[in-house]
Amino acid sequence: DFFSEDVFGSQPRDIQEFLLTSCLLERFSAELCNAVTGRSDSREMLCRIEVSGLFLIRLDDENQWFRYHGLFADFLARRIADIDPAIVVRTHLTASRWFHENGYLIEALDHAVSAGDQEWLAKILESSCEELIYRGKLTFVVKLAEAIERRVRVTHPRIMMAVAWLRMRNLRLEEARSALEIARARIAALQEGGLDSEATAALRLTFQHREMMLAAASDDFAGTEELANQLMREGDQLSPYIVCKAYGQTIRGQREQFKFQ
């Protein structure tokens, strides 16, 4: 009642509309607010909101990022969901696209989940999952993958290769093989559909890495060594992460075959 009558209800209409649209963002800048509200004067609006004491919190010393107090943001989010749920979806989707364009992967994915747009979520997860995996976020990637409908998920080979890798780590090897076979078929289909040679080669290198890791998880040490050697022959085409994995698995494969030289 306090928020409704004494705070929100006493504001002019343009401030109310701005608050209702921007409240769905856990943090926001003037540029992000311009994107989700369709305005061009969001910095001025934020100054007005701050001067009015509307629970705006600065997140940095440069006054670039802000958020609302949690209770006030929750009130506003409930209000906009009651008024027009379509605005909620549209705002999350716009925010996701803005974060993605500006290099904030985690927030782009979070807002894609909130928007409920499966195709967009799969698209940005496909393009970013390898980078996230190399940053130690494999479980996070697969959790998002499992939130995507199977009919969509299986059309994205990098997502399926991420799923396969986590299954290997959990020693669910048959599930890993199944996921890899889906990825293999999809890579072939993309190539037949006109995917350029550079993109195809990058997918195949990632697939070779997963094959190597599956061989290692299956205690196929000769196969592990062979696949690792194949990867290392690619040289500059590999990410440093995969290079290190290939060297490590070479050592492991040789050791388990008593090749101590």
LINFENBEL-V752941 format. One line per field, one symbol per residue. psi: psi as a letter, one per 20 degrees, with the letter a starting at -180 (. if undefined). burial: + if it has 24 or more other C-alpha atoms within 12 Angstrom, else -. A space follows every 50 residues. Layout:
BEGIN
psi: ???
burial: ???
END
This chain:
BEGIN
psi: hgggghfghjqrhhgghgghgiiiphqqrhgghgghijrjkhggghgggg hiklkpppirijlhqrrqqghgggggghghhhgnhhhggggggggghggg hjjngghggghgghhjngggghghggiihgghgijkkgggghgggiipqh hggijohhghhgggghhghjkmhhhggghhhggghhggggghijpqhghg ggghggghghgghggghjknhghggghghgghiidiiqqhghgggggghg gggggijknj.
burial: -------+------+++++++++++++++++++++++----+--++--+- ---++++--------+++---++-+++-++------++++++++++++++ ----+++++++++++++++++++++++++++++----+++++-+++++-- -+++++++++++++++++----+--++-++-+++-+++-----------+ -++++++++++++++++---++++++++++++-----+---++-+++-++ ++++-------
END
